[in-house]
Amino acid sequence: MTRKRTARLRRTLLAGTTAIAVTAVTAGIVAAAQKPAKAAKGPELSLIAATTSVKLTSYKEEPGVYLDLGTYLIAEGKPLELKVTRKSYKDPVTVTQTVYEGGKAKAKKLPAGTVKDFSGLPGFAEVTLTDKAGKKVLTRFEDFCPNNASGRVRPDAPSTSKYPESCPTNPFTLGSVWGVEKGWAANTYAGSYTEPVQVPAGTYTAKVRVAKKYRDLFGIADRAATVKVTVVEGSYEDEEGATEAAPRSAKAGEHAGHAAGHQAPAAHAGHGPGHAPSPAEAAAPVTSGAGPSYNVGHGPLRAAPPALPWALKKQKAALSPQAGDGGGQTDGSRQAPALKPLSKRPAGKPSVPDVPKPDLRSLPAYGITISDGEKDIPGKDYLTFSANVWNAGPAQLVVDGFRSPGKAKMDAFQYFYDAKGKQVGYTPTGTMEWDPRPGHVHWHFTDFASYRLLKADKKEAVRSGKEAFCLANTDAVDYTVKNANWHPYNTDLATACGEENSISVREVLDVGSGDTYTQDLPGQSFDITDVPNGTYYIQVLANPEKRLKETNLDNNSALRKIVLGGKPDKRTVTVPAHDLVNAN
């Protein structure tokens, strides 16, 4: 074979090979186009009942039973994670689910209208009740807060849940995170934010299933949990110590925050201030909740024991954790260490370093009513309201107070930290004072916020006398902001405000959380006895003297429009909706 022929043959073979290769590539592209893309995967969710029967008591003083049936939603493989937000009060609440594709977390937007607010998934659980004769006596749909975590259901599940322990109920919440950790169960009972059921004493069969809307949305099997329900009649007098039980201090959907005069009524063990249960609630089955701060701001219920491992039937031979399932801490779920007060004054020269700082913002006032005062003072009219200042971050607000021996006040200092949590600076920021009045009895940081009633032209008409505060993280305002702490340490006064003989006090406002104060005592509420009828604005002003160092001082004020009317000693207040938020 000559070189010329060899070259010609080689060209022919190469051409054939190229054609085959092109055909193979083309076929591969067509095959790839025909093969459906792998769908992003969420958790495997199922509904179970922890027990086959429950006994509920209907009290003659308060007839009806709460359908706390011990049913749980379990997440396996991946956690159920939902981020609920609104851009502003002019925008509706939206929700996205965290799903996983190739081990990576992705956001999946759920249909508009999935949620209406931040209190949970509406109409999640469908409950039917039938009597002995098989007659259906009740059908109702219950809302569900995924953060009603009640513990893990298998030994190799994460030891702690990274998700918050409640769904917020502040009407001006901006962002929340809901989740059921993998291998964990969340109680589907709506708590005291549901209505009791009026049924005669007797035996019933309850069937609980996830509503079809959510079965389709999350891929949950249509399997009902069946529980035998025995309703018995009782009396508070029959309950040991029931006569000493405190009444509820917060109605359904309300957040008590700091009570009047900063007083925290005695609460059931495991609850923050202002959440004492009624006798009926106190006697409810211990099945609703998950830890020391279950549903703070969501319902005065007793904490539940962990869900039992046997409650979950084995669905797989292997239960080992999977990679890339979001089991670790995410950016917003960090748990900041509990910061303890320093025992000595800071040394060295004060400085304000260039590090992340807090961003204090005010929420519009809510819970607005007319009162004639704590002692029903004739001829007096007061405008009462609740106010909240929160921290949008990205850093905690940390204030320490120190006092010299024999001094009545403490000198207060704001502290600054670098990205690793190392203290890198401080600056003087006012004082702390001891308040010995009943309902207070703790140290107040002065000039944290100011409350003013403004005329229609925005000029001041009345100023609240409340300008000193003990900071506590009473409300989860926006847990989607950067560095939000989903597990704040000081959620009530007992954790933050010191004793009369304290030499130093540390007060912290965590990122994402706010502090609600209820202004309903003379001197705190607005005395409107001599204020003419007309249009006014309640101003909530954070950091009024600008002593605290922040990332932004231009967003510290919030206004809420009101209209005063009526006659002396019979004044009225009309509270228009604030954009889409219609809560007085």
PyMOL commands that set and color helices and strands:
alter all, ss='L'
color gray80, all
select helices_A, chain A and resi 3-34+191-193+212-218+236-238+242-244+260-262+279-282+309-311+331-333+493-495
alter helices_A, ss='H'
color red, helices_A
select strands_A, chain A and resi 44-49+53-59+71-76+80-85+94-101+104-109+121-130+136-144+149-152+175-180+184-187+202-210+225-234+360-362+366-371+382-391+397-402+409-417+423-435+442-446+449-455+460-463+468-469+475-476+504-509+513-519+526-527+534-542+557-567+570-574
alter strands_A, ss='S'
color yellow, strands_A
deselect
rebuild
show_as cartoon
